[in-house]
Amino acid sequence: MFELVDASNATAFRDALDEFTRAQHKSLREEDPFEHAAVALRLTFDSERAPSMAALSGYYEEFRRATRAGARERPGPGRAGKSIEEATDFALDDVVYAPPNGSAGQVTLKLGSPPRQADWIADDRVRDTLSSFVTIAEWAAGEADVADLRIDDPVTRARTAVQVRRLVPRGSIKSVSFGGKLLSRSVPAVLRGEHEARVLKVVSDIATPEPFDTKDVIRAIDLDRGFLVLGKQARIPCYVRPELLHEIAQVGVSARVVGERYRPLRGPAFVLADRVEVEGSSDEAE
């Protein structure tokens, strides 16, 4: 080192150190977030548009809500229990942004365990929910039959698929990769927009869908579970895509819901909505 300093001027020595540093960086393997993070999400965006903060934060919030919906202890109305809410309040350990440079931009979220005292029951429910999400995402990317899906109970399969449908990327987000230690997936599952038809196939396995086109009053909106309740008497849960549900500002208004209704042998009937047309205020609001 001393001989190198003696033989070189300051500029040449600095250049030599820079070259050495670059060589070291190339030789070091970048840490794989899907191997080391508790939960890792990688969002790949449209190559023609830079990733937006609205799309990123909106997707992450929908991911949290879907996870809470899948992990909640009770099926009835109301918020998930406090332990489930805390278990899904992941710590943001790191964000890695790869800007578009002739290819699609990517944002990777490295999420850690929630900063709170461990609750093993709630943590297990969240872990099982995330593993089920990834199981359906992996299945949707292939061509296997629903019977080959590694979730035994048909009702649980359908309920999970309804939540995974919320996570199908739309708009500027072209694909989402899921993985991490909490999901037991070092190789991520990838969910794309074209997988939605396969996800819906899981739902239709429990009941044949029938056309639904009804106008009634919106009685309630459940953002966590992703549905609105239509009608005072029937109170039909209508699962709505996130971008549509968030545009509905209030309950007690008349709306036309168009989609498909499912009547499973076990559990209440429900609707997967394709379109919601809010028509104005109603005197029947509670």
C-alpha positions, 0 to 999 in steps of 0.5 A: 500500500505504501509503495502504491502511495509513493508511486502514484499521485493523489488522483491516481491513488483515488482512481485505483481505490474507486476501481477496487471498490467497484470490483468488490461491489460486483463480487458481493451477492445482493441480499435476496429480500425473499430469503431474508425479510419476514415478508417481501413484496415486489411491485413491477410497474408499467415500463412507460410510467414511473411508479407512483406513490399513490399506487404503491401505498394503495396496494400495500394498504389493500394487502394489509386489509386482505390479510386482516380479512383472511386472519380475522377470528370472527366471521360477523360484522365489525373490525378484526380483533386488536391482536389481528390488527397489530399482527398485520401492522408490519414494520417497514424495514426497507424500500428498494426502488429500481427506476425504469431504464428501458425496462419496467420500474420496480419497488421492493418492500421489505417488511418486518415483524410488527413492533409489539409483544409477540402474540403466537395465536394471532401471528399463526393466523396471519402466517397461515393466511399469507401462506394460503394467499401464496398457494392460490397465487402459485396455483393461478400461474399454472394450469392445474385443476382446482382439485389439485389446490393445496387447500382442502376445505372448499369454503376456505379455498373460496374465501381465500380466493375472494381476498386474493382477487383484491390483490390481482394487480391493476392499472400501472402495476403489472405484477406483484411477487410475494415471498419471505420467511413468514410465508416460507417462500424464498422463491416468490409467487408472482400474481399478474392481471391475467391470473384473475380468471383462474382465481375466480375459478376457485370461487365458482368451484363451490357454486355456479355463478348466476347473473346479478343486476340489482338496485337497492340501498347500500347499508354498510361498507366494510373496507377490511373485507372488501365488500358493501352490504346491499339492501335493508332486508336481503343484506347481500354482501357484494365484494367490490374491487378496491378501485371501485369500493374506495369511490363509494363515499357513504352508506344510505345511497341507492346503487345498482350492482352488476356482477355474479351471485354465488349460493354455496351450500355452506355459508351465505350467498354473496356477489362478486361485483363487476360494476357499481353505479351509485345513484344518489341519496335515499330517505331510507338511510339508517 
